[in-house]
Amino acid sequence: MLDILGKRYIFFALSLLLIIPGLIVIAVSGLPLSIDFKGGTMLEVEFASGTLPDTAAVLAVYNDLGLTDAQVKTTGINSLQIRSSFMSDEARASVVSDLAAKTNDSITVQSFESVGPTIGQEVTSRAILAVAFAALAVILYIWFAFRGVNNAIRYGICAIIAMFHDVLVVISLTAIGGLLFGWQVDTLFLTALLSVIGFSVQDKVVVFDRIRENSAVLRRLDFEKLVNHSIVQTLQRSINTQLMTVEFMLLALALFGGVTLREFAIILLIGLFMGTYSSIFIAAPILVIWENGEWRNWFKRRTPSAA
């Protein structure tokens, strides 16, 4: 039988290697928030000739209007998406006309969205509230569903810890993606994050439910061996279900779904994979550590054995 729990601290270290670099990026540069959260304007324009202007020329037009924080992103063969601080309809018209004059091209406005800072703050607070409510609901549900098991509340708390592990991985990788590829945290990212939370909890309930069933059958077995046996029993189901029903579809969407959906698909792809990973290698091992009280010996000096 695979000894998954025997290598639990190795899996914890792998998770830290994924999370810590992203947290460092966030500490230095902050999260790459979109206009949905911090307020601002998003303008998407299409050029009739199919020839895109240089980024410097686009930024020069914005700089002339005092908008020095503009970010330019290619969204198609002949279209650009430009994000900046908040600007009025008059400023937008001026930007379009100046771009048309500089490029000697006909420009069509595909979309124009402006969000004030007050609305951005409201979106942020509601996003935090949604995640907090989901976490509380998960704890209460698992505590009620596992009420026949000793220390049932531990299962819910371990599921939440592993769920926040998945959230941290997604946020950390998004921060790195923002640094390298210009990714931004927007409402579509929030949709992906909440989907990751839902799938993550589902996987953990499956593993914990098998532990509960085996607890009634294999009563004489040591708890760590019982949990390891339960993980192995659900391993094939968890991996096959995730790969066959979700991951392949998201991979195809990331590769062939177009620029506008690529970031969403990649974030969801990574997040759902981490949800399965944490169900096997994070949530159940934390439950075993809690049951064994291993934290009591983490910082104790080992006494040398007698010669």
N, C-alpha and C positions, 0 to 999 in steps of 0.2 A: 504494500500500500504506500502511496505517496505520502511523505512526511512534510506536509505543507506548513503546519504550525511550528515545526522545528526550525524553520527558516524565517520566522515572522519578523525578526529584527532586520533581516536583510531587505524584506519588502518595505518595512518602514523607512529604511534608508533610501530606497529607490524613490519612494514618494517624496521625501525631503529634497532629493536632487531635482525633482520636477517643480516643486513648490517654491523653494528658497530663491532661485534666480529670478523668478517672476516677481516675488515680493521685493527683492532688491530694486528691480526696475521701477516698481510702483513707488517705493520709498524715494527714489531719486527723481523720477519724471512724473509720477502720478499716473492714474488710470487714463487711457485715451478716451475720454468721454466725448460723445457726439453732442449735437445740438439738442437732442431729445432730453439730455440731462443737465447741460450747463447753459442752454440757450444759445441761439445763433440762427444762421441762415444756411440753407442748402439750395444751391442752384445747379440744375442739370441742363446743359445746352447741347444741341446737335448742330454740326457744321455741314452745310449742304454739299460742299466740294469733297468731303471725306478726308480732308487734310487737317490734322489737328495742329494748333499753334504751339509754340514752345511754352513750357511752364512759366518761364521768366516773363514772357509777354503778358500772360494772364495775370500773374502776380503784380506786374507793373500797373495794370488797370485798377486793381483793387487798392494798391498802395496810393494811387492818385486820389482815391476817395477816403483815405485815412484808415483803411481796413488792412492792417499789417499782419493779421494772423490767418490769412487765407491758406487753404490746403487744396491742392488740385489732384484729382484721381481720374484715370481713364476708365470709363464704364462700357465702352464699345468701340467699334472701329472708327466711328466719327462723332463720338460724344464724350463730354467731360462732366465730371461732378465736382463742384467747387463749394467747400464749406468755409464759412467765415463767421465773425461775430455778427450780431443782429444788424440788419439793414432794412430800410424801408422799400416800398414799391418803386419810389422815384429813384433810389440808388440802384435798384435792380435794373430798371430801364436804362439808366446811364451806363451800367456795366455792359449790358447787351449791345448797346449802340457803339460803345468804345471798342469792344471786341470785334464787332463787325467792321468798324473802320480800320482797325489795326491789321486784321487778317484779310480784308477785302473779300469777305465771304458773307453768305446769307446764313443767319443763325436762327434756330427755332428753340424756344424755351420748352423743354420737356416736363420739367417740374420746378416748383419754387415753394419752399417751405421755410417758415420763420417761427421760431419758438422763443418766447420771452424767458428771462431768467426765473421768473416766478413759477411758470409752468414747468420748467426744468427741475426746480426744487421739489415740486409736487410729485413729479414722476419718480424722482429719487426716493422720496419718503414712502411712496406707495410700493415701490419695488422692495425696499427693506421690510416693510410691513408684510408683504406677500410671502417673502422667504421665512420670516419669523412665524407667521401663522401656519405655514406648511410644516415647519419643524415641530411646533407644538402639537399639531394634529397627528403627526406621525408618532410622537411619543405616546399620546393618549390612545391611539388605535392599537399599537403594538402592546402596550401595557394591558389593555382590555383583552386583546386576542390571545395573549400568552399568560393570562391570569392564573392558569392552572400550574404554571412552572415556577419553581423557586426563583426569587429575585427577578420577577418578570419585568420590572422597570428597567433593569440593566439592558435588556434587549433593545428597548426603545432608545435609550441614551447612546448605546453603541451604534445603533443605526444612524442616529443624528450626527455623531462624531464622524462616521464614515461618509455621511452625506456632505458635511462641511469639507471633508477632505476632497471630495469630487468638485465642489464649488471652488475651492482654493486652486486646484489644478487648472480648472477652466479659466479662472480669472488670471492666474499667473501666465498661462500660455497666451491668453489674449493680450496681456501687457507686453509680452515679448513680441507677439505678432504686430502690435501697434508700433513698436520700435523698429521692426524690420520691414513690415509690409504695409504699414499705414492702417491697420485695423482700428475700429472704433467701437466703443460700448454704446449701443443704441437699443431701441425697443426690440429689434429683431434678436439682438444678443440676449436680452432679458427673456424673450420667448424660448430661446434655446436653453438658457440656464434653468428655467422652471421645468422644461421637458426633461432635462438631465436629472433634476431632483426627483421627479416622478418615477422615471425608470430606475433610478438608483435605489429608491426605497423598495420598489417592487422586487428587485433582485435580492435585496437583503432579507425581505420577508420570506422568500423562497428558501434561502439557506437556514434562517432561524427556525422556520417551520419544520424542516427536516431534523434539526437539533432537538426540537421539542418532541417530535415523534420518537426519535431514538432514545430520548431520556426515559420514556416509559417502557421501552423494550430492553435496552442495554443498561439497566440500572447499576450493575456491578462494575461496569467499565469506568475507568478513570475519565474525568470530565474532558481533559485535553484530548485523549484518544477518541472519545465519543464525538467531539466536535470535528476532529480531523476526519473521522470516518464519515460524518455527515457532509462535510465539504466535498470529499471525493465522490460521494454518491450524487451530488448535485452539480459537479464540475462539468460533466459532458452536456447536461441539459442547459446550463447557464451559457456556456460558450456557443453551442450550436444554435440555440434560440436567438442569441444576440447577433451572431454572424449572419444567419440565414434570413432573419426577418428585418433587420435594421441596418447593420453595418454595410452590407454590400449595396443596399439602395442609397445610403448616404454617400458612399464612396463614388458611386456613379453620378450622383448629383453634384458632388464636389468637382469631379473631373469634367463633366459635360453640361452642367446646369447653368452656366453663364456666370459672368462676373458678379452680378448683384446678389446671387444666392450662394456663391462659393464660400465666403466667410462664414455664413450661417451654417452651411453644411459641414464645414471642417470643425467648427466649434462643437456642433452636435455630435459629430463622429467621434471626436476625442472624448467628449463628456460621457457619452453612453458607454464607450469602451472602459473608461475609468470607473463607471458605475458598476460594471461587472467585475472589474479588477478589485475594487474596494470591498465588494460583497464577499469575495473569497479570501483576499489577502490582508484586509484591514479590519473589517467589522468583526468577523469571527475571532481573529487573533486578539483584538482588544477585549472581547468578552472573556477569553481564556485568561488573559493577563489580570483582568479584574477579579475573576473567580479565584485565581491562585495568589492574588495579592503580591504580584511580582515587583510592584513599584517600591515596596519596602526595602528591597535589596539593591536598587539601582545605584544608590550613592554610598553604599557601605563598602568599607575596605575589606578586601578578602584577607582573612587571617592565614598566614603561611602554615602549611601542613608540617607536622612534626617529622623530623628526620628519622 
